[in-house]
Amino acid sequence: MLFEHHVEYEWPVRLYDRKGDAMQHLACFFPGAISLSLMTNSSSLSEGQTKQWTEIAEGLAESCYLMYHITDSGLSSESTDLDPKRARSYGHYLQRPEAVEAQFYLWRQTKDPKYRAYAWRIFE
């Protein structure tokens, strides 16, 4: 199966605490938007707020990366189950750029090379 998972992961960011949660691929837009906002408008936030928003963006970006990494094909579907016991992807792949774009913005913000590595692995 194209979107069959081959390993279990504990997701860095859980958007809800209910069982059966699924993360939509379009959510991968938000880490990049948060990061870009922090790079262009961080003067209006305290250091603590900037750190908090950066951690949220990093967790979401890692979840987006895992949506690709946990499948045998390396492609993410439009929706992925966040329950580690039932890890499944649903639907089809629309070749969305959001996950790679978010990694780029986080690399620009943090200079952490892991985001370049994540983007390259998604691209491969």
N, C-alpha and C positions, 0 to 999 in steps of 0.2 A: 504494500500500500504506500502511496506517495508520501503521506504525512504521518506515517507510523513512527512513534517515539522509540528510541532505543535505550534510553536511560531515564532515571528519575531525578528530579531536581526539586529543591525547595526554592520557590520563586523569591527573588529579592524584594519585590513589591507586591503586596496583595491589596487589591482595590476594595475588596469586601471580605467579610468573615464568614459568609455563607458557603455551604458546600455547593459544588457545581459552578463555581465562578469561572468565567471565561474572559480572557483578555482579547479585545479586538485589535487587529493590526493597526487601525487608524490611531490607537492610543500611542503608537510609536512617534507620532507627531509631537507630543507634548514635551518629552525631554529636550528636544532641540529648541522648541519655542521657549521653554524655561531658561535654558542655557543662553540663548541669544538675548533674551530679555535681561538676564543678569549681567551679560557683558556690555550691554548698551545703557542700562538704567540702574546699576547697582548702587549709585550714590544715594538713592532714596530709601535704601534698606540698611538696617543695622548689620553688623558682622554676623551676629547670630542668625538673623533672618536669611542672609545670603548663604550661610552654611547649611541651614535647614533646606532651602530650596535646591541647593546643589545636590544634597543627599537624595532628595526626592527624584531629581532628574537622573542622577546616576543609577538609582535603583530601577527606575522605569526603563532606562537605556539597557541595563543588563538583562532585564526581563525580555525586552525586544530582541536582544541578541540570542537569548536562550530559545525564543520561539523558532529561530532558524536552526540553532545548534542541536536541538534535541531530536530532530527528525532525521531519518535515514537518508533522505534526499538532500538535506541542507536547505530546503525551501520552507518558508513559513506559510501557513494557511491564513485565511482571514480571521480566524478565531481559534484560540488555544485554551484548553481547559487548564486551570491553575491548580487543581487538586493533584498533588504529586502521586497519589495512589492510582489515579485514573488518567494520567497525562495523555491527552489526545488533542489532535488538531482537527478542525472541522473545515469543510468547504474547499475552496479552490485558492489558487495563488494568482494575484493580480499584478505582480511585479511592482509593488509600491516602493518608493524611494525613502520613506520616512525613517526607517530603522537605520539605514546607512547615514542619512543626513544628520540624525541625532548624534551618532557616534562622532561625526566630524565636528559638530558644534561643541560637544563635551571635550573633545581633544583640544580645540582652540581655547576653551575656557580653562581647563585644568592642566593641560600639557601632559596628561597621563598617557603613556604610549599604549596602554591596554585598549583605548578607544580606537586607535588606528588599527590594532590587531583585530578587534571585533569587526570593524567595517570591512577589512580585507577578507575575513572569514565568511562574512555574509555575501560579499561580492563573488567570491570563488564559487 
